[in-house]
Amino acid sequence: MKHALLIINGLILIICITIAGAFARQSKPIGSIKVKSDDEADFVDMARVPLDSAVKAALQAVPGRALKAELKNEDGSLVYEVEVIKTDNRITDVELDAGNEKILKIKAGRKA
């Protein structure tokens, strides 16, 4: 009886881990500030992280020079997107949470 319970508990654990893994792969990291307005003029007041701090954080993650920084609505969350040009003249996009400065995504690659 104990052996059967141990096997059943093991199978339940495996199923739970599999389901959790499937959800983790599907979910995309999003920002902590939810956008309630489509008016971009409201974005600046909603952001908890100042633009200069977001640019500094992006440059720490990807060394180079900032070309452009934009505060935008990304799937209902407020994020900064900073374009960084690296020393090899490749442009990398760094996406940061406008609420806590966390790096959400780094998309490397196109030639300047």
C-alpha positions as CSV (number, residue, x, y, z in Angstrom):
1,M,0.0,0.0,0.0
2,K,2.8,2.4,0.9
3,H,4.6,1.6,-2.3
4,A,1.5,2.3,-4.4
5,L,1.0,5.7,-2.6
6,L,4.7,6.6,-3.2
7,I,4.3,5.8,-6.9
8,I,1.1,7.9,-7.2
9,N,2.6,10.8,-5.4
10,G,5.6,10.6,-7.7
11,L,3.4,10.6,-10.8
12,I,1.4,13.6,-9.5
13,L,4.7,15.5,-8.8
14,I,5.9,14.8,-12.4
15,I,2.6,16.0,-13.9
16,C,2.7,19.2,-11.8
17,I,6.3,19.9,-12.9
18,T,5.5,19.3,-16.5
19,I,2.5,21.6,-16.4
20,A,4.4,24.3,-14.6
21,G,7.2,24.0,-17.2
22,A,4.7,24.4,-20.1
23,F,3.3,27.6,-18.5
24,A,6.8,29.0,-17.9
25,R,7.7,28.5,-21.6
26,Q,4.6,30.2,-22.8
27,S,4.7,33.2,-20.5
28,K,6.7,36.3,-21.6
29,P,8.3,38.6,-19.1
30,I,6.2,41.7,-18.8
31,G,6.6,44.9,-16.9
32,S,5.3,45.6,-13.4
33,I,3.3,48.8,-14.4
34,K,0.1,48.0,-16.2
35,V,-0.9,50.6,-18.8
36,K,-4.4,52.0,-18.2
37,S,-4.4,54.6,-20.9
38,D,-3.6,54.7,-24.6
39,D,-2.4,58.3,-24.3
40,E,1.4,58.2,-24.5
41,A,1.6,61.6,-22.7
42,D,0.4,59.7,-19.6
43,F,3.3,57.2,-19.7
44,V,5.9,59.6,-18.2
45,D,3.8,60.2,-15.1
46,M,3.2,56.4,-14.7
47,A,6.9,55.4,-14.9
48,R,8.6,54.9,-11.6
49,V,12.1,54.8,-13.2
50,P,13.5,58.0,-14.7
51,L,14.7,57.8,-18.3
52,D,18.3,58.4,-17.4
53,S,18.3,55.6,-14.9
54,A,16.8,53.2,-17.5
55,V,19.6,54.2,-20.0
56,K,22.3,53.6,-17.4
57,A,20.9,50.2,-16.6
58,A,20.7,49.3,-20.3
59,L,24.4,50.4,-20.8
60,Q,25.4,48.3,-17.8
61,A,23.7,45.3,-19.4
62,V,25.1,46.1,-22.9
63,P,28.2,48.3,-23.0
64,G,28.2,50.9,-25.8
65,R,26.5,54.2,-26.5
66,A,22.7,54.8,-26.3
67,L,21.2,55.8,-29.6
68,K,17.6,56.1,-28.7
69,A,15.4,55.5,-25.6
70,E,11.6,55.2,-25.8
71,L,8.9,54.7,-23.1
72,K,6.2,52.5,-24.6
73,N,3.2,50.2,-24.0
74,E,4.4,46.6,-24.5
75,D,1.5,44.1,-24.3
76,G,-0.2,46.3,-21.6
77,S,2.9,47.0,-19.6
78,L,5.0,50.1,-19.4
79,V,8.6,49.5,-20.6
80,Y,11.6,51.4,-21.8
81,E,13.3,50.3,-25.0
82,V,16.9,51.5,-25.3
83,E,18.9,51.1,-28.5
84,V,22.6,50.6,-27.8
85,I,25.3,50.7,-30.4
86,K,28.2,48.6,-29.4
87,T,31.9,49.1,-30.4
88,D,31.4,46.6,-33.3
89,N,28.7,48.9,-34.8
90,R,25.9,46.5,-34.1
91,I,22.7,47.8,-32.6
92,T,21.2,46.0,-29.6
93,D,17.7,46.7,-28.2
94,V,17.4,46.5,-24.4
95,E,13.9,46.4,-22.9
96,L,13.5,47.4,-19.2
97,D,10.6,47.4,-16.8
98,A,9.6,51.1,-16.2
99,G,8.6,50.2,-12.7
100,N,11.7,48.5,-11.3
101,E,14.5,48.8,-13.9
102,K,14.6,45.1,-14.4
103,I,16.0,43.9,-17.8
104,L,13.2,42.1,-19.6
105,K,14.7,41.4,-23.0
106,I,17.9,41.9,-24.9
107,K,17.6,41.6,-28.7
108,A,21.0,41.7,-30.3
109,G,22.1,42.3,-33.6
110,R,21.5,44.4,-36.6
111,K,24.3,46.3,-38.2
112,A,24.3,50.1,-37.9
